[in-house]
Structure formats: C-alpha cells, structure tokens
Amino acid sequence: MEIGSHYYAVLALCRMLGIKKDIAYRIAFSSEYVDDALIERVMFKRTPRGVRCHIFGRKRGLDHTATSPRIMTVWNYRHRTMREQLVPFHFIPGNHGESFYQRIRTFPDSPLLQSLINSAVVSGNSYQIGIVLHVLGDTYAHQGFSGIINRHNRVKGLHVNWSSLRGFKDRLIAWYMIYVEWLFSRIFGRILPMYSHSHVGTIPDIASVQWKYKYDTGTSLLAQYEPSGEISNPQRYTKAFEEIRQILLRFIKAHPEVQEKRPDFQDEAIFREQLIKPLSRREVTYAWKDFLLKHRLLDKTDEAVHYDPHAWIKSAFSNYRRKKYSQRIVHQAEPVTDFIKSDWYQYYRAAREYKEKYNILIDKYEIY
C-alpha cells in the first residue's frame, strides 16, 4: 500500500468512527511512518533525561530505529536488514505450508499478526495500533510474496489491466516489466534480489489495479511456474479496510475515552469508492485531502491534513536539518527538552515493543 491507503484512508476511517482528531492523527501517521522511518541509528550530543540509551563506546544513542529499509540492490543487500525490518513490518510470515520458504510468505490470516493486533488493542497505544494497521494492510497488498530472497518472488508473465493503472511512472515500470521482460531478466533481474514484490514493481501497492502473473513454486531445482489467477487490488483493499474497521471498533470499545461524537458523514460506500478510485500517486493525495475536508472529517487548520514524513523528527530534535536527518546514521543529534514525550520517541518505543513481541512469536511458531 502507499500513502493514500496507509495514511489518508486510515485517517478518514478513524474520524468516521469518531476517534478524536489527535489520536486519529497519531494512528494514521504511525501507519504511514512505518514506510518512512529510515534512520537506523541516532547518536546523541547529550543524553536526554529518562531515555534508556544504547552504548557505543563513549557515546550514547538509540539503535534499530528504522522500520523500513532503503532501496536495496545486490551491492547493498543485507539479509539481516530484511529479517529485522522488511519481514516483520511489511511481509510478516503467514505460516502456510511446511517448508521455510512457504511459511515465510505473507498472508492476511497470519497467526503472528493476529496475536500482535490483539496486543495492540489491549495496550490502548495509538502508535502500536498504527503500526499493526500498516502491517495488516501490507499483508493484503503483498500476499504471496516474502521479504527475503525467495524463489516464490520470481515472476514472469505479468499482465495488467491498463485502464486500472494511472500515473506515468507506474505505467512505465509495468510496461517495461511486461514488454521488455527478457531485458529485465538479463539486466535488472541479475542486480535486483528476489525479495518482496520487486519483480512486479509498484503494482501491488496501487489500490485500483487488476493484474495477474506467474510465480516460481520453488519445489524443484528447475523453475516451475504456476499462475496466480486474476488479482483484484480493489477487492483486496476493500477486505483490508473492512478488517481495519473492525480493529478500530475493538480499540474504541476497549478504550472508550478515545472516541468523541461521530461526524455526520458515515457513508461507507463513498469511502470505498474513494479508496479504489484509479488515480496517480500525486492525484491520490489531493483527492484524499479534498475528501477529508468536503465531508468535514478535518478542518483546513488541522495539521493532519498534510502529511510530512519529517514532522515528528522536527519536533523531537532542536538541531533539525533535512539533509542531516535523512542519513542512515545521525550524529550529534540534539533532542528537545521534553524528548521523552515526543511523538518520534513514542513511535520508536512502540516499534521496539512490537518487534520484541514479534521475535517471541517467531520462536513460538519456529519460523526460523
């Protein structure tokens, strides 16, 4: 999924259910920020009060702060990064089948995910709710693929219903993979590892697309391709948000203080229409903003109307500069006085707790 679904659709649904604006914003921002938290380590200039830091020689900081890897090629591919970031937050194992490579593929009915959702609902932590909603959304969009190098991620015979795909860049990538497949296999197929849905481009993350492909079953030394069947992203995304709605209702029931009076707009059919409408990535952001304002789910003055991936970083560090805080490792970071209360730090803690529970479940189900 992309920002239209992970952020704006989640935000709109939260507001339709009457979740207070500030809590809805934290849930939706956390949901999208799983894709945008790219800083892997923060080294403090001075240690903030009340923060348990990692020790790096004479320095103090926070480690494993990223929840998404940067673009990977064969030259910078790290299996550890895939296991610690891509798999738990974007391709959580579905535990289907008998072999490791079958069980590592992601599916929406993953028992690991259901356990993590239950924990998040009980906790009442809006950051944890946002994280699990992101993971759930990705299990629908990415189902059948896995976050590590796997023969099941090898694809050929890609076919797309062109009327369901908008946006020049996405259409160009799809066209190249379909009509110049031999060139992709010979050139980019050799430098792009078979992880995630890299061999079908951006197609799984676009809500409107109808498509199909063939994948390597990985049951023998020789490649054996099986058809995926017709895939309807509109159906997948609709089912995903039906489940997201149920999770949010459980969250409200368990913690009624997060809810206020529901807005007048409650038309789920219009919401679903907006969710799966064929739009380019640029168009989808503007369309969702108009949707939120038109139906009075937010006001123009609400900060949640405009998503800025650096908003929480800006509020957490007094020496913020975009270039500095876009690096993999940030040195000489200066936290604000109330850093421990900042959204960035609270998200980091929620992600760490999610990962700890995930690791326990990985051992329980003997995935690795």
Secondary structure, DSSP 8 states (H G I E B T S, - for coil): --HIIIIIIHHHHHHHTTB-HHHHHHHHHHHHHHHH----EEEESS--TT---EEETTEEEEE---SS-----TTT--HHHIIIIIHHHHS-B---SSSHHHHTSB-TT-HHHHHHHHHHHHHT-HHHHHHHHHHHHHHHHSTT--SS--GGG-EEEEEE-GGG---HHHHHHHHHHHHTHHHIIIIIHHHS-S-TTGGGTTGGG-TT-EEEEEEE---SSS--EEE---EEHHHHHHHHHHHHHHHHHHHHHH-GGGB----S---HHHHHHHHT----HHHHHHHHHHHHHHTTSS-TT-GGGS--TTHHHHHHBTT--TTGGGSSEEEEE-B-TTGGGSHHHHHHHHHHHHHHHHHHHHHHTT--
